Each structure stands twice: as C-alpha cells, then as structure tokens.
Amino acid sequence: YLASATSTASRLTFRANDVGNGTTTSELTSILTQNYNTGKADLAFSTLRSGILTEAMRISDTGNVGIGTTSPYSLLTLYRAGATAANSPQLVLSASSTVAGLANALNNWSIGADLADGGKFKIASSSVIGTNDRFVIDGNGNVGIGTTSPSALFAVTGGTGTYITSSGRIGIGNAAPAIKLY
C-alpha cells in the first residue's frame, strides 16, 4: 500500500503474512529533502534485516547512488563499517565458466579498501579482499604486485622480485638498491 508517513515522505510498503501477522518485508520511500517549491527528494530502499526494517540503498536528488549509506557523495558510493576484510567496502565480480574444455568453476575478483590492513586498496582473485591479493596500493602510494606490503614506490614480488624506489633506483632481487640503473 501507499502511505504518507510524514509530511516529507511517502512510502510504498511490501508486506507478507507471518504466522497470522502482517510483516513489512521491504519499503520504497520518497523523502523530501528540500521544500516542494524547489523540488528536491531522495528515494530510499529498505529491507528486513534481523527483524528490523533497515535502509539498504538510496538514490539522492542529484542521481548519486549509495549502498550502505544515506549520504552518497559520488555517482556510486559503497559504505560498510567494520574492522575485517569481509566487512570492508568492496565490489565483487563473479562468473561461472561454461566454456567447453574449461572447468565449470566460479571465478571471483574483488576490489576495495581492506579495513583489516590499514585501508589499503586491493584487487584480489577471490570473493573477499585480503585473500589472494594480486594488486595493492598502500597509504604512502606504494604499489605492490604479488605483495601486500610494498616496500618501494613500485614492488613486484615473485621469483627474484623487482623494486623501483621513490628516488628512481631499480632493484632486481633487492628492495633497497644503492645506485640507479642506467
């Protein structure tokens, strides 16, 4: 049904019968954020989580989409509060291979900030960052491929390892080269 919860919001509520009682399972709410003369409103999507109706996504009057936040500040804002890799804000890309001759396996890649590792930006070949990390940028701007703790401006680990320091020195098998490579 459609109801006006307040003078600044209209709500479309979805309900299901639960042991004889009607339970609200989700809602779509139009929220007036500025008076109707100037016409600004957000659209909020809420779902039932642990028995409590909770806002899950919002589209702001400017078209910004927020998942996990009521205040999206860019075209797409992903937010999650937590202290573990699994609770970090991340985007997961999943696919199942059905190509002839290849194993029918689920392939996952995740991209996000790992809150359990100092907020480092990571790309991982798994459904959770912090597991099988392939590319890392730390808070100092150091980039690592094959390492989660790049010790130089650019560090590639695997085999002997290749390092490029902020002073332009390149080390092969040496994270702290003493001279520049010419």
Secondary structure as the mmCIF struct_conf table of DSSP 4:
data_model
#
loop_
_struct_conf.conf_type_id
_struct_conf.id
_struct_conf.beg_label_comp_id
_struct_conf.beg_label_asym_id
_struct_conf.beg_label_seq_id
_struct_conf.end_label_comp_id
_struct_conf.end_label_asym_id
_struct_conf.end_label_seq_id
STRN STRN1 LEU A 2 THR A 6
TURN_TY1_P TURN_TY1_P1 SER A 7 THR A 8
STRN STRN2 ALA A 9 ASP A 18
TURN_TY1_P TURN_TY1_P2 VAL A 19 GLY A 20
STRN STRN3 ASN A 21 GLN A 34
TURN_TY1_P TURN_TY1_P3 TYR A 36 THR A 38
STRN STRN4 LYS A 40 ARG A 49
TURN_TY1_P TURN_TY1_P4 SER A 50 GLY A 51
STRN STRN5 ILE A 52 ILE A 59
TURN_TY1_P TURN_TY1_P5 ASP A 61 THR A 62
BEND BEND1 GLY A 63 GLY A 63
STRN STRN6 VAL A 65 ILE A 67
BEND BEND2 GLY A 68 GLY A 68
BEND BEND3 THR A 70 SER A 71
BEND BEND4 SER A 74 LEU A 75
STRN STRN7 LEU A 76 LEU A 78
BEND BEND5 ALA A 83 ALA A 85
TURN_TY1_P TURN_TY1_P6 ALA A 86 ASN A 87
BEND BEND6 SER A 88 SER A 88
STRN STRN8 GLN A 90 SER A 96
TURN_TY1_P TURN_TY1_P7 ALA A 100 GLY A 101
BEND BEND7 LEU A 102 LEU A 102
STRN STRN9 LEU A 106 ASP A 114
HELX_RH_3T_P HELX_RH_3T_P1 LEU A 115 ASP A 117
TURN_TY1_P TURN_TY1_P8 GLY A 118 GLY A 119
STRN STRN10 LYS A 120 ALA A 124
BEND BEND8 SER A 125 VAL A 128
TURN_TY1_P TURN_TY1_P9 ILE A 129 GLY A 130
BEND BEND9 THR A 131 ASN A 132
STRN STRN11 ASP A 133 ILE A 137
TURN_TY1_P TURN_TY1_P10 GLY A 139 ASN A 140
STRN STRN12 VAL A 143 ILE A 145
BEND BEND10 GLY A 146 GLY A 146
BEND BEND11 THR A 148 SER A 149
BEND BEND12 ALA A 152 LEU A 153
STRN STRN13 PHE A 154 VAL A 156
BEND BEND13 GLY A 158 GLY A 158
TURN_TY1_P TURN_TY1_P11 GLY A 159 THR A 160
STRN STRN14 THR A 162 ILE A 164
TURN_TY1_P TURN_TY1_P12 SER A 166 SER A 167
BEND BEND14 GLY A 168 GLY A 168
STRN STRN15 ILE A 170 ILE A 172
BEND BEND15 GLY A 173 GLY A 173
BEND BEND16 ALA A 175 ALA A 176
BEND BEND17 ALA A 178 ILE A 179
#
